[in-house]
């Protein structure tokens, strides 16, 4: 079970503990990064999208997370 505790600041930062963590994957996407975190309670996906940037070239083909 994950626990979210907001940090007290104006930016809206947050903090999360995942005590049942197993493994994580990072994958480049054309306009940012995709991060997947596998735990005993399931898979969490975080898409980090750049606001005003896109990669200037095509990404090479890579094996994706087996839990997709």
Backbone as CSV, one residue per row, in Angstrom:
resi,resn,N_x,N_y,N_z,CA_x,CA_y,CA_z,C_x,C_y,C_z
1,UNK,0.846,-1.180,0.000,0.000,0.000,0.000,0.888,1.237,0.000
2,UNK,0.604,2.188,-0.862,1.404,3.405,-0.899,0.813,4.454,0.028
3,UNK,1.691,5.332,0.477,1.281,6.391,1.382,1.672,7.720,0.790
4,UNK,0.724,8.624,0.579,1.014,9.947,0.040,0.955,10.964,1.154
5,UNK,2.003,11.801,1.233,2.028,12.878,2.212,2.483,14.137,1.497
6,UNK,1.614,15.116,1.313,2.040,16.334,0.625,3.067,17.107,1.433
7,UNK,4.060,17.636,0.726,5.049,18.500,1.344,4.455,19.898,1.371
8,UNK,4.636,20.597,2.441,4.056,21.925,2.589,4.892,22.958,1.847
9,UNK,4.504,23.258,0.623,5.139,24.330,-0.140,4.185,24.834,-1.216
10,UNK,4.536,25.910,-1.855,3.646,26.550,-2.832,3.611,25.841,-4.180
11,UNK,4.601,24.996,-4.475,4.663,24.345,-5.786,3.739,23.140,-5.899
12,UNK,3.264,22.635,-4.786,2.399,21.460,-4.836,3.177,20.153,-4.918
13,UNK,4.426,20.139,-4.452,5.219,18.908,-4.447,4.529,17.844,-3.601
14,UNK,4.827,16.588,-3.890,4.270,15.505,-3.097,5.347,14.456,-2.834
15,UNK,5.091,13.592,-1.887,6.009,12.553,-1.465,5.202,11.282,-1.323
16,UNK,5.748,10.177,-1.798,5.021,8.914,-1.694,5.986,7.800,-1.321
17,UNK,5.619,6.992,-0.369,6.396,5.816,0.007,5.728,4.586,-0.587
18,UNK,6.532,3.677,-1.113,6.010,2.426,-1.657,6.731,1.288,-0.930
19,UNK,6.201,0.868,0.212,6.890,-0.135,1.021,6.901,-1.543,0.416
20,UNK,6.082,-1.790,-0.614,6.038,-3.109,-1.239,6.686,-3.086,-2.624
21,UNK,7.635,-2.163,-2.834,8.354,-1.984,-4.105,9.028,-3.276,-4.551
22,UNK,8.955,-3.552,-5.861,9.626,-4.713,-6.449,10.671,-4.255,-7.472
23,UNK,10.258,-3.449,-8.452,11.148,-3.077,-9.558,10.602,-1.845,-10.255
24,UNK,11.471,-1.121,-10.974,10.993,0.016,-11.774,11.674,0.027,-13.137
25,UNK,11.022,0.714,-14.106,11.525,0.869,-15.465,11.398,2.328,-15.854
26,UNK,12.355,2.814,-16.629,12.294,4.161,-17.212,12.372,3.987,-18.718
27,UNK,11.521,4.705,-19.434,11.524,4.604,-20.891,11.393,5.993,-21.494
28,UNK,12.283,6.290,-22.442,12.211,7.561,-23.151,11.017,7.524,-24.096
29,UNK,10.246,8.604,-24.110,9.152,8.763,-25.061,9.433,10.044,-25.845
30,UNK,8.805,10.267,-26.987,9.153,11.419,-27.832,9.115,12.776,-27.129
31,UNK,8.246,12.930,-26.145,8.129,14.241,-25.499,8.376,14.191,-23.985
32,UNK,9.213,13.227,-23.531,9.540,13.145,-22.109,9.999,11.766,-21.683
33,UNK,9.531,11.317,-20.522,9.884,10.016,-19.965,8.646,9.334,-19.406
34,UNK,8.648,8.017,-19.423,7.600,7.242,-18.778,8.282,6.371,-17.726
35,UNK,7.813,6.437,-16.508,8.387,5.677,-15.398,7.316,4.724,-14.881
36,UNK,7.669,3.451,-14.769,6.738,2.444,-14.245,7.330,1.866,-12.972
37,UNK,6.517,1.761,-11.946,6.957,1.225,-10.661,6.063,0.041,-10.313
38,UNK,6.663,-1.133,-10.200,5.921,-2.339,-9.857,6.053,-2.601,-8.361
39,UNK,4.925,-2.850,-7.723,4.918,-3.205,-6.300,3.977,-4.391,-6.125
40,UNK,3.923,-4.902,-4.929,3.034,-6.034,-4.648,1.573,-5.663,-4.832
41,UNK,1.242,-4.378,-4.800,-0.147,-3.946,-4.948,-0.492,-3.538,-6.379
42,UNK,0.464,-3.605,-7.312,0.175,-3.290,-8.702,1.236,-2.435,-9.358
43,UNK,0.944,-1.969,-10.569,1.858,-1.178,-11.376,1.403,0.270,-11.389
44,UNK,2.323,1.192,-11.128,2.034,2.627,-11.178,2.826,3.193,-12.356
45,UNK,2.172,3.975,-13.224,2.822,4.588,-14.375,2.795,6.092,-14.218
46,UNK,3.955,6.718,-14.408,4.084,8.170,-14.323,4.619,8.663,-15.663
47,UNK,3.861,9.530,-16.334,4.316,10.118,-17.592,4.825,11.521,-17.316
48,UNK,6.105,11.721,-17.565,6.751,13.021,-17.374,6.860,13.679,-18.742
49,UNK,6.017,14.665,-19.004,5.942,15.316,-20.315,6.576,16.701,-20.235
50,UNK,7.510,16.957,-21.165,8.110,18.290,-21.236,7.079,19.266,-21.777
51,UNK,7.027,20.450,-21.236,6.031,21.437,-21.636,6.273,21.967,-23.056
52,UNK,7.521,22.320,-23.379,7.797,22.940,-24.683,8.958,22.273,-25.407
53,UNK,9.076,20.949,-25.314,10.209,20.290,-25.950,9.782,18.939,-26.477
54,UNK,10.329,18.570,-27.603,10.132,17.246,-28.162,11.485,16.770,-28.655
55,UNK,11.795,15.491,-28.482,13.086,14.962,-28.926,13.260,15.220,-30.418
56,UNK,14.452,15.652,-30.834,14.681,16.021,-32.224,14.875,14.837,-33.170
57,UNK,14.851,13.625,-32.654,15.064,12.455,-33.507,14.145,11.324,-33.068
58,UNK,14.023,10.315,-33.913,13.197,9.146,-33.633,13.875,8.292,-32.563
59,UNK,13.100,7.752,-31.644,13.649,6.867,-30.618,13.883,5.483,-31.201
60,UNK,14.947,4.809,-30.747,15.202,3.447,-31.212,14.210,2.494,-30.545
61,UNK,13.941,1.383,-31.180,13.008,0.389,-30.633,13.674,-0.308,-29.457
62,UNK,12.955,-0.407,-28.324,13.468,-1.078,-27.136,12.381,-1.965,-26.576
63,UNK,12.771,-2.995,-25.857,11.806,-3.878,-25.224,11.067,-3.128,-24.129
64,UNK,9.771,-3.223,-24.127,8.944,-2.521,-23.139,8.799,-3.350,-21.879
65,UNK,8.347,-2.702,-20.854,8.094,-3.323,-19.548,7.183,-4.530,-19.740
66,UNK,7.515,-5.687,-19.190,6.673,-6.875,-19.364,5.326,-6.785,-18.664
67,UNK,5.136,-5.793,-17.817,3.870,-5.654,-17.083,2.979,-4.612,-17.721
68,UNK,3.108,-4.396,-19.007,2.294,-3.418,-19.731,1.019,-4.039,-20.196
